[in-house]
């Protein structure tokens, strides 16, 4: 389940692919970073009219990914490393 920091870091791995997906809410926007494990991934930021709408979208998207089979990333994993690399650029 998404944590209280309004950051959701998930991974998906099956026999065919290994992916990460991270969503961070900051005020009235959220930033999604996603891609294959071991890469920096791609980043997309979306703005909302209010913080409530940004949080609603955050919860909906995190739950949607969990339903699709994604699991929470372990701190220090490739997902966390990819997210840190993206933030520093």
Secondary structure, 3 states (H helix, E strand, C coil): CCCCCCEEEEEEECCCCEEEEEEEEECCEEEEEEEECCCCCEEEEEECCCHHHHHHHHHHHHHHHHHCCCEECCCCCHHHHHHHHHHCC
